[in-house]
Amino acid sequence: MAEAGGDVVALLLPADDCIDQLYVDPDHIGGGFGGELMGLGKKQRPAGLELWTFEANVRARRFYERHGFVVTGATPGDNEEGAPDVRYEWRPPAR
């Protein structure tokens, strides 16, 4: 969770090796909160992470790709919303 001025402005919810949710308040997008939480998530799950996002969410997709996530799958809408989605994975660099 990230706070600014005493308010929660961003939240990352991990679930096993997945990111279940990443939310940044629209007024705080671009403030580094999402990147900071993503860095913490990677530290907590050093073997790797995966997540799903909607295909149409271009801003989120660019964010994940900037943070080293790559597309590893997709569905035509096998989710509650029935919207096409994309699976991303991040793995640490090989040593």
N, CA and C atoms as a LAMMPS dump frame, in Angstrom:
ITEM: TIMESTEP
0
ITEM: NUMBER OF ATOMS
285
ITEM: BOX BOUNDS ff ff ff
-5.0000000000000000e+02 5.0000000000000000e+02
-5.0000000000000000e+02 5.0000000000000000e+02
-5.0000000000000000e+02 5.0000000000000000e+02
ITEM: ATOMS id mol type element x y z
1 1 1 N 0.843 -1.158 0
2 1 2 C 0 0 0
3 1 3 C 0.903 1.24 0
4 2 1 N 0.515 2.252 -0.736
5 2 2 C 1.253 3.516 -0.763
6 2 3 C 0.311 4.63 -0.318
7 3 1 N 0.86 5.545 0.455
8 3 2 C 0.078 6.661 0.968
9 3 3 C 0.692 7.986 0.549
10 4 1 N -0.159 8.967 0.411
11 4 2 C 0.271 10.343 0.159
12 4 3 C -0.688 11.257 0.904
13 5 1 N -0.155 12.114 1.728
14 5 2 C -0.999 13.03 2.49
15 5 3 C -1.971 12.337 3.409
16 6 1 N -1.594 11.138 3.875
17 6 2 C -2.457 10.383 4.767
18 6 3 C -3.53 9.56 4.078
19 7 1 N -3.575 9.62 2.752
20 7 2 C -4.56 8.851 1.993
21 7 3 C -3.882 7.688 1.267
22 8 1 N -4.574 6.57 1.167
23 8 2 C -4.083 5.451 0.368
24 8 3 C -4.262 5.834 -1.097
25 9 1 N -3.152 5.801 -1.854
26 9 2 C -3.212 6.197 -3.262
27 9 3 C -2.864 5.061 -4.212
28 10 1 N -2.336 3.962 -3.668
29 10 2 C -1.991 2.818 -4.513
30 10 3 C -1.991 1.561 -3.659
31 11 1 N -2.279 0.437 -4.327
32 11 2 C -2.405 -0.831 -3.619
33 11 3 C -1.974 -1.962 -4.54
34 12 1 N -1.159 -2.861 -4.024
35 12 2 C -0.783 -4.073 -4.754
36 12 3 C -1.149 -5.263 -3.882
37 13 1 N -1.922 -6.2 -4.451
38 13 2 C -2.328 -7.398 -3.725
39 13 3 C -1.728 -8.62 -4.397
40 14 1 N -0.704 -9.217 -3.765
41 14 2 C -0.145 -10.45 -4.314
42 14 3 C -0.976 -11.655 -3.889
43 15 1 N -0.915 -12.702 -4.686
44 15 2 C -1.559 -13.976 -4.36
45 15 3 C -0.645 -15.065 -4.906
46 16 1 N 0.064 -15.74 -4.023
47 16 2 C 1.071 -16.72 -4.425
48 16 3 C 2.08 -16.043 -5.345
49 17 1 N 2.256 -16.55 -6.565
50 17 2 C 3.212 -15.932 -7.49
51 17 3 C 2.509 -15.016 -8.494
52 18 1 N 1.306 -14.576 -8.134
53 18 2 C 0.523 -13.704 -9.013
54 18 3 C 0.313 -12.341 -8.373
55 19 1 N 0.099 -11.361 -9.223
56 19 2 C -0.4 -10.076 -8.748
57 19 3 C -1.899 -10.126 -8.997
58 20 1 N -2.653 -10.173 -7.922
59 20 2 C -4.106 -10.247 -8.024
60 20 3 C -4.675 -8.895 -8.424
61 21 1 N -4.123 -7.823 -7.829
62 21 2 C -4.603 -6.479 -8.136
63 21 3 C -3.467 -5.48 -7.983
64 22 1 N -3.441 -4.514 -8.873
65 22 2 C -2.595 -3.336 -8.73
66 22 3 C -3.479 -2.153 -9.082
67 23 1 N -3.655 -1.273 -8.125
68 23 2 C -4.511 -0.11 -8.32
69 23 3 C -3.748 1.14 -7.924
70 24 1 N -3.819 2.155 -8.77
71 24 2 C -3.287 3.476 -8.451
72 24 3 C -4.422 4.474 -8.671
73 25 1 N -4.677 5.294 -7.674
74 25 2 C -5.7 6.325 -7.786
75 25 3 C -5.401 7.163 -9.029
76 26 1 N -6.43 7.415 -9.856
77 26 2 C -6.206 8.17 -11.096
78 26 3 C -5.493 9.51 -10.899
79 27 1 N -5.72 10.18 -9.783
80 27 2 C -5.053 11.462 -9.524
81 27 3 C -3.566 11.3 -9.22
82 28 1 N -3.105 10.064 -9.022
83 28 2 C -1.711 9.823 -8.657
84 28 3 C -0.957 8.969 -9.675
85 29 1 N -1.603 8.692 -10.815
86 29 2 C -0.92 7.951 -11.875
87 29 3 C 0.254 8.792 -12.363
88 30 1 N 1.387 8.143 -12.545
89 30 2 C 2.585 8.847 -12.993
90 30 3 C 3.43 9.376 -11.851
91 31 1 N 2.988 9.156 -10.623
92 31 2 C 3.72 9.646 -9.454
93 31 3 C 4.735 8.669 -8.905
94 32 1 N 4.893 7.511 -9.562
95 32 2 C 5.882 6.53 -9.117
96 32 3 C 5.369 5.518 -8.12
97 33 1 N 4.132 5.64 -7.701
98 33 2 C 3.593 4.724 -6.695
99 33 3 C 3.474 3.297 -7.225
100 34 1 N 2.968 3.147 -8.439
101 34 2 C 2.836 1.813 -9.033
102 34 3 C 4.188 1.152 -9.21
103 35 1 N 5.17 1.901 -9.682
104 35 2 C 6.513 1.361 -9.862
105 35 3 C 7.154 0.944 -8.551
106 36 1 N 6.935 1.744 -7.532
107 36 2 C 7.469 1.412 -6.203
108 36 3 C 6.85 0.117 -5.682
109 37 1 N 5.536 -0.017 -5.81
110 37 2 C 4.868 -1.234 -5.364
111 37 3 C 5.295 -2.433 -6.204
112 38 1 N 5.474 -2.243 -7.501
113 38 2 C 5.918 -3.34 -8.362
114 38 3 C 7.305 -3.82 -7.938
115 39 1 N 8.188 -2.875 -7.606
116 39 2 C 9.511 -3.245 -7.122
117 39 3 C 9.442 -4.062 -5.845
118 40 1 N 8.576 -3.68 -4.938
119 40 2 C 8.397 -4.449 -3.7
120 40 3 C 7.837 -5.835 -3.992
121 41 1 N 6.882 -5.902 -4.925
122 41 2 C 6.323 -7.195 -5.305
123 41 3 C 7.389 -8.129 -5.861
124 42 1 N 8.288 -7.6 -6.68
125 42 2 C 9.367 -8.41 -7.251
126 42 3 C 10.325 -8.892 -6.16
127 43 1 N 10.598 -8.028 -5.186
128 43 2 C 11.465 -8.435 -4.068
129 43 3 C 10.831 -9.55 -3.248
130 44 1 N 9.509 -9.478 -3.064
131 44 2 C 8.802 -10.489 -2.285
132 44 3 C 8.644 -11.798 -3.045
133 45 1 N 8.676 -11.745 -4.361
134 45 2 C 8.523 -12.937 -5.206
135 45 3 C 9.683 -12.992 -6.194
136 46 1 N 10.91 -13.214 -5.704
137 46 2 C 12.091 -13.139 -6.573
138 46 3 C 12.148 -14.212 -7.657
139 47 1 N 11.372 -15.277 -7.539
140 47 2 C 11.374 -16.325 -8.569
141 47 3 C 10.534 -15.915 -9.776
142 48 1 N 9.664 -14.921 -9.609
143 48 2 C 8.859 -14.45 -10.726
144 48 3 C 7.43 -14.16 -10.326
145 49 1 N 6.757 -13.45 -11.211
146 49 2 C 5.37 -13.047 -10.999
147 49 3 C 4.587 -13.215 -12.29
148 50 1 N 3.303 -13.358 -12.144
149 50 2 C 2.416 -13.347 -13.306
150 50 3 C 1.192 -12.516 -12.963
151 51 1 N 0.495 -12.068 -14.001
152 51 2 C -0.715 -11.286 -13.804
153 51 3 C -1.525 -11.303 -15.09
154 52 1 N -2.769 -10.906 -14.955
155 52 2 C -3.672 -10.752 -16.098
156 52 3 C -4.116 -9.305 -16.145
157 53 1 N -4.299 -8.791 -17.351
158 53 2 C -4.889 -7.471 -17.53
159 53 3 C -5.751 -7.504 -18.785
160 54 1 N -6.654 -6.568 -18.887
161 54 2 C -7.508 -6.531 -20.069
162 54 3 C -6.705 -6.091 -21.284
163 55 1 N -6.975 -6.728 -22.392
164 55 2 C -6.293 -6.395 -23.644
165 55 3 C -6.445 -4.907 -23.979
166 56 1 N -7.61 -4.348 -23.707
167 56 2 C -7.888 -2.955 -24.04
168 56 3 C -7.213 -1.95 -23.111
169 57 1 N -6.65 -2.412 -21.992
170 57 2 C -6.032 -1.505 -21.024
171 57 3 C -4.587 -1.215 -21.45
172 58 1 N -4.463 -0.393 -22.464
173 58 2 C -3.157 -0.111 -23.073
174 58 3 C -2.199 0.527 -22.073
175 59 1 N -2.692 1.419 -21.251
176 59 2 C -1.824 2.085 -20.268
177 59 3 C -1.215 1.072 -19.291
178 60 1 N -2.031 0.157 -18.795
179 60 2 C -1.516 -0.872 -17.88
180 60 3 C -0.529 -1.782 -18.599
181 61 1 N -0.843 -2.153 -19.816
182 61 2 C 0.041 -3.037 -20.574
183 61 3 C 1.404 -2.392 -20.781
184 62 1 N 1.439 -1.114 -21.109
185 62 2 C 2.724 -0.405 -21.263
186 62 3 C 3.485 -0.377 -19.943
187 63 1 N 2.764 -0.144 -18.852
188 63 2 C 3.393 -0.124 -17.523
189 63 3 C 4.055 -1.464 -17.237
190 64 1 N 3.328 -2.566 -17.428
191 64 2 C 3.888 -3.883 -17.136
192 64 3 C 5.08 -4.18 -18.028
193 65 1 N 4.999 -3.832 -19.286
194 65 2 C 6.109 -4.081 -20.203
195 65 3 C 7.331 -3.261 -19.821
196 66 1 N 7.142 -2.03 -19.366
197 66 2 C 8.274 -1.214 -18.884
198 66 3 C 8.936 -1.861 -17.677
199 67 1 N 8.163 -2.631 -16.922
200 67 2 C 8.694 -3.273 -15.716
201 67 3 C 9.141 -4.71 -15.977
202 68 1 N 9.357 -5.049 -17.234
203 68 2 C 9.957 -6.327 -17.59
204 68 3 C 9.019 -7.493 -17.782
205 69 1 N 7.73 -7.255 -17.754
206 69 2 C 6.763 -8.329 -17.974
207 69 3 C 6.62 -8.583 -19.472
208 70 1 N 6.42 -9.853 -19.834
209 70 2 C 6.215 -10.221 -21.233
210 70 3 C 4.903 -11 -21.349
211 71 1 N 4.273 -10.878 -22.504
212 71 2 C 3.016 -11.578 -22.761
213 71 3 C 3.299 -13.07 -22.913
214 72 1 N 2.529 -13.887 -22.189
215 72 2 C 2.68 -15.343 -22.279
216 72 3 C 1.37 -16.054 -22.576
217 73 1 N 0.306 -15.305 -22.76
218 73 2 C -0.973 -15.924 -23.074
219 73 3 C -2.066 -14.89 -23.205
220 74 1 N -3.226 -15.353 -23.635
221 74 2 C -4.377 -14.461 -23.791
222 74 3 C -5.635 -15.313 -23.878
223 75 1 N -6.774 -14.694 -23.597
224 75 2 C -8.066 -15.355 -23.79
225 75 3 C -8.994 -14.38 -24.499
226 76 1 N -10.024 -14.891 -25.141
227 76 2 C -10.997 -14.016 -25.789
228 76 3 C -11.994 -13.392 -24.809
229 77 1 N -11.856 -13.721 -23.529
230 77 2 C -12.759 -13.155 -22.53
231 77 3 C -13.193 -14.162 -21.5
232 78 1 N -12.299 -15.047 -21.089
233 78 2 C -12.61 -16.071 -20.082
234 78 3 C -12.491 -15.481 -18.68
235 79 1 N -13.313 -14.464 -18.388
236 79 2 C -13.284 -13.797 -17.087
237 79 3 C -14.689 -13.274 -16.784
238 80 1 N -14.873 -12.727 -15.601
239 80 2 C -16.197 -12.244 -15.177
240 80 3 C -16.784 -11.211 -16.132
241 81 1 N -15.919 -10.381 -16.704
242 81 2 C -16.384 -9.302 -17.568
243 81 3 C -16.607 -9.751 -19.005
244 82 1 N -16.082 -10.917 -19.373
245 82 2 C -16.209 -11.395 -20.739
246 82 3 C -15.383 -10.599 -21.735
247 83 1 N -14.362 -9.889 -21.241
248 83 2 C -13.51 -9.05 -22.091
249 83 3 C -12.188 -9.759 -22.382
250 84 1 N -11.665 -9.606 -23.589
251 84 2 C -10.366 -10.215 -23.912
252 84 3 C -9.305 -9.765 -22.911
253 85 1 N -8.476 -10.72 -22.481
254 85 2 C -7.427 -10.382 -21.526
255 85 3 C -6.098 -10.998 -21.944
256 86 1 N -5.042 -10.514 -21.296
257 86 2 C -3.679 -10.897 -21.637
258 86 3 C -2.958 -11.316 -20.36
259 87 1 N -2.206 -12.412 -20.457
260 87 2 C -1.407 -12.894 -19.32
261 87 3 C 0.024 -12.407 -19.502
262 88 1 N 0.578 -11.85 -18.435
263 88 2 C 1.961 -11.385 -18.415
264 88 3 C 2.748 -12.154 -17.368
265 89 1 N 4.042 -12.328 -17.628
266 89 2 C 4.95 -12.922 -16.65
267 89 3 C 6.22 -12.097 -16.566
268 90 1 N 6.764 -12.055 -15.371
269 90 2 C 8.086 -11.47 -15.123
270 90 3 C 8.943 -12.551 -14.475
271 91 1 N 10.122 -12.728 -15.001
272 91 2 C 11.105 -13.647 -14.419
273 91 3 C 12.399 -12.852 -14.243
274 92 1 N 13.116 -13.11 -13.155
275 92 2 C 14.375 -12.375 -12.958
276 92 3 C 15.38 -12.794 -14.034
277 93 1 N 16.311 -11.904 -14.356
278 93 2 C 17.346 -12.247 -15.33
279 93 3 C 18.152 -13.458 -14.872
280 94 1 N 18.529 -14.312 -15.822
281 94 2 C 19.365 -15.486 -15.503
282 94 3 C 20.746 -15.017 -15.088
283 95 1 N 21.301 -15.703 -14.141
284 95 2 C 22.652 -15.333 -13.675
285 95 3 C 23.699 -16.134 -14.378
